[in-house]
């Protein structure tokens, strides 16, 4: 039989894992949506999506779901793609 503190810690880790998986799924779908908008050439909608994904990435980094440098790297790369796409469309 494991100690009660170990059992509690295990329950907490399982709960935290589910929460983190939800965050990662949300990040992935939002990023994919942004890339779809860029592919379609819808710059205005892509700007709104970029604002949303950058907000989510920052919050995920704050909550330590992902590393903060990964968050800033993704924001930078997506911003760069949006700028490149906007310059190509005009």
Backbone as CSV, one residue per row, in Angstrom:
resi,resn,N_x,N_y,N_z,CA_x,CA_y,CA_z,C_x,C_y,C_z
1,UNK,0.851,-1.185,0.000,0.000,0.000,0.000,0.891,1.241,0.000
2,UNK,0.581,2.170,-0.836,1.385,3.391,-0.889,0.940,4.364,0.198
3,UNK,1.810,5.268,0.480,1.487,6.269,1.489,0.402,7.196,0.977
4,UNK,-0.418,7.734,1.867,-1.495,8.635,1.440,-0.986,9.860,0.674
5,UNK,0.180,10.366,1.068,0.710,11.547,0.388,1.113,11.214,-1.050
6,UNK,1.639,9.996,-1.261,2.014,9.576,-2.610,0.774,9.389,-3.478
7,UNK,-0.268,8.831,-2.894,-1.514,8.624,-3.636,-2.131,9.963,-4.035
8,UNK,-2.103,10.915,-3.103,-2.642,12.237,-3.395,-1.826,12.906,-4.505
9,UNK,-0.500,12.794,-4.415,0.371,13.397,-5.418,0.094,12.803,-6.793
10,UNK,-0.161,11.507,-6.831,-0.474,10.834,-8.095,-1.787,11.355,-8.678
11,UNK,-2.801,11.491,-7.828,-4.091,12.038,-8.280,-3.909,13.449,-8.842
12,UNK,-3.105,14.262,-8.150,-2.862,15.635,-8.603,-2.155,15.650,-9.954
13,UNK,-1.191,14.761,-10.137,-0.455,14.736,-11.395,-1.346,14.308,-12.561
14,UNK,-2.257,13.366,-12.300,-3.189,12.949,-13.351,-4.134,14.090,-13.735
15,UNK,-4.599,14.813,-12.743,-5.488,15.942,-12.993,-4.755,17.038,-13.777
16,UNK,-3.521,17.340,-13.363,-2.710,18.356,-14.019,-2.406,17.961,-15.466
17,UNK,-2.189,16.673,-15.684,-1.909,16.167,-17.038,-3.089,16.418,-17.956
18,UNK,-4.286,16.167,-17.473,-5.487,16.416,-18.278,-5.628,17.901,-18.610
19,UNK,-5.375,18.751,-17.636,-5.478,20.191,-17.856,-4.456,20.632,-18.892
20,UNK,-3.215,20.158,-18.766,-2.162,20.529,-19.710,-2.458,20.033,-21.115
21,UNK,-3.018,18.843,-21.220,-3.370,18.308,-22.538,-4.445,19.166,-23.193
22,UNK,-5.384,19.644,-22.396,-6.411,20.536,-22.930,-5.819,21.833,-23.449
23,UNK,-4.877,22.389,-22.691,-4.198,23.621,-23.128,-3.449,23.400,-24.431
24,UNK,-2.703,22.293,-24.507,-1.920,22.017,-25.714,-2.828,21.811,-26.919
25,UNK,-3.953,21.161,-26.713,-4.908,20.935,-27.803,-5.466,22.266,-28.292
26,UNK,-5.808,23.148,-27.353,-6.328,24.465,-27.711,-5.289,25.266,-28.491
27,UNK,-4.039,25.204,-28.054,-2.959,25.911,-28.747,-2.786,25.374,-30.163
28,UNK,-2.802,24.059,-30.283,-2.601,23.431,-31.584,-3.712,23.794,-32.567
29,UNK,-4.963,23.728,-32.127,-6.072,24.028,-33.033,-6.101,25.500,-33.419
30,UNK,-5.760,26.383,-32.501,-5.740,27.810,-32.819,-4.614,28.120,-33.795
31,UNK,-3.462,27.499,-33.594,-2.345,27.718,-34.510,-2.687,27.194,-35.904
32,UNK,-3.323,26.050,-35.956,-3.715,25.472,-37.240,-4.734,26.366,-37.944
33,UNK,-5.648,26.935,-37.185,-6.642,27.847,-37.743,-5.962,29.080,-38.347
34,UNK,-4.967,29.613,-37.645,-4.214,30.765,-38.156,-3.515,30.413,-39.460
35,UNK,-2.877,29.251,-39.520,-2.173,28.843,-40.728,-3.139,28.618,-41.884
36,UNK,-4.341,28.131,-41.586,-5.362,27.987,-42.623,-5.763,29.347,-43.180
37,UNK,-5.937,30.327,-42.292,-6.294,31.684,-42.738,-5.195,32.268,-43.636
38,UNK,-3.952,32.032,-43.251,-2.833,32.529,-44.059,-2.825,31.856,-45.430
39,UNK,-3.122,30.564,-45.465,-3.165,29.827,-46.723,-4.266,30.322,-47.637
40,UNK,-5.373,30.736,-47.051,-6.505,31.239,-47.836,-6.317,32.689,-48.247
41,UNK,-5.363,33.373,-47.625,-5.111,34.776,-47.953,-6.042,35.740,-47.241
42,UNK,-6.622,35.332,-46.146,-7.516,36.197,-45.366,-6.708,36.890,-44.275
43,UNK,-6.125,38.030,-44.610,-5.194,38.713,-43.712,-5.881,39.267,-42.471
44,UNK,-7.061,39.875,-42.628,-7.747,40.483,-41.481,-8.102,39.438,-40.425
45,UNK,-8.620,38.302,-40.886,-8.971,37.237,-39.947,-7.715,36.629,-39.324
46,UNK,-6.635,36.581,-40.103,-5.376,36.037,-39.594,-4.803,36.926,-38.497
47,UNK,-4.980,38.235,-38.617,-4.494,39.155,-37.581,-5.228,38.895,-36.267
48,UNK,-6.536,38.697,-36.353,-7.319,38.394,-35.147,-6.891,37.049,-34.553
49,UNK,-6.637,36.069,-35.414,-6.187,34.759,-34.947,-4.813,34.862,-34.287
50,UNK,-3.937,35.700,-34.855,-2.607,35.873,-34.271,-2.703,36.495,-32.890
51,UNK,-3.585,37.460,-32.734,-3.781,38.088,-31.423,-4.247,37.041,-30.409
52,UNK,-5.154,36.178,-30.842,-5.683,35.134,-29.957,-4.603,34.106,-29.595
53,UNK,-3.848,33.646,-30.606,-2.835,32.621,-30.331,-1.711,33.182,-29.465
54,UNK,-1.360,34.454,-29.657,-0.300,35.025,-28.823,-0.770,35.162,-27.378
55,UNK,-2.033,35.497,-27.185,-2.596,35.568,-25.837,-2.587,34.193,-25.175
56,UNK,-3.001,33.178,-25.925,-3.029,31.823,-25.387,-1.623,31.303,-25.081
57,UNK,-0.681,31.576,-25.972,0.686,31.117,-25.756,1.299,31.759,-24.517
58,UNK,1.033,33.049,-24.342,1.562,33.749,-23.173,0.967,33.180,-21.890
59,UNK,-0.336,32.938,-21.907,-0.981,32.370,-20.717,-0.488,30.956,-20.423
60,UNK,-0.275,30.162,-21.487,0.221,28.802,-21.294,1.630,28.819,-20.709
61,UNK,2.442,29.778,-21.143,3.798,29.894,-20.598,3.752,30.346,-19.149
62,UNK,2.846,31.249,-18.831,2.705,31.717,-17.455,2.297,30.568,-16.532
63,UNK,1.437,29.701,-17.029,0.972,28.562,-16.229,1.908,27.364,-16.316
64,UNK,3.022,27.529,-17.013,4.054,26.508,-17.170,3.554,25.255,-17.879
65,UNK,2.630,25.450,-18.820,2.207,24.353,-19.675,3.285,24.142,-20.732
66,UNK,3.824,25.249,-21.258,4.951,25.221,-22.179,6.011,26.185,-21.647
67,UNK,7.210,26.070,-22.188,8.294,26.946,-21.751,8.082,28.347,-22.312
68,UNK,8.497,29.369,-21.577,8.246,30.743,-22.012,9.031,31.091,-23.265
69,UNK,10.202,30.494,-23.452,10.957,30.774,-24.677,10.316,30.102,-25.889
70,UNK,9.696,28.969,-25.680,8.966,28.316,-26.769,7.787,29.179,-27.174
71,UNK,7.132,29.757,-26.178,6.001,30.639,-26.428,6.420,31.842,-27.270
72,UNK,7.477,32.522,-26.859,7.908,33.714,-27.587,8.437,33.348,-28.972
73,UNK,9.075,32.190,-29.108,9.565,31.750,-30.412,8.412,31.503,-31.375
74,UNK,7.360,30.851,-30.888,6.204,30.587,-31.736,5.506,31.883,-32.145
75,UNK,5.355,32.810,-31.200,4.719,34.095,-31.506,5.525,34.826,-32.575
76,UNK,6.846,34.843,-32.417,7.704,35.517,-33.384,7.616,34.903,-34.766
77,UNK,7.640,33.598,-34.837,7.601,32.922,-36.136,6.257,33.097,-36.820
78,UNK,5.175,33.031,-36.044,3.848,33.231,-36.638,3.667,34.677,-37.101
79,UNK,4.189,35.636,-36.340,4.117,37.045,-36.732,4.877,37.277,-38.027
80,UNK,6.021,36.640,-38.119,6.847,36.762,-39.316,6.125,36.199,-40.541
81,UNK,5.466,35.051,-40.358,4.710,34.455,-41.469,3.549,35.337,-41.890
82,UNK,2.885,35.936,-40.902,1.761,36.820,-41.211,2.240,38.041,-41.977
83,UNK,3.351,38.628,-41.545,3.892,39.797,-42.231,4.308,39.461,-43.652
84,UNK,4.916,38.308,-43.825,5.351,37.868,-45.154,4.130,37.630,-46.056
85,UNK,3.101,37.031,-45.510,1.881,36.774,-46.251,1.163,38.065,-46.621
86,UNK,1.126,39.015,-45.688,0.477,40.302,-45.943,1.239,41.091,-47.002
87,UNK,2.581,41.027,-46.976,3.384,41.744,-47.963,3.208,41.128,-49.345
88,UNK,3.052,39.826,-49.400,2.886,39.148,-50.684,1.525,39.440,-51.293
89,UNK,0.505,39.581,-50.443,-0.853,39.802,-50.955,-1.078,41.232,-51.430
90,UNK,-0.267,42.203,-50.966,-0.469,43.590,-51.421,0.385,43.939,-52.598
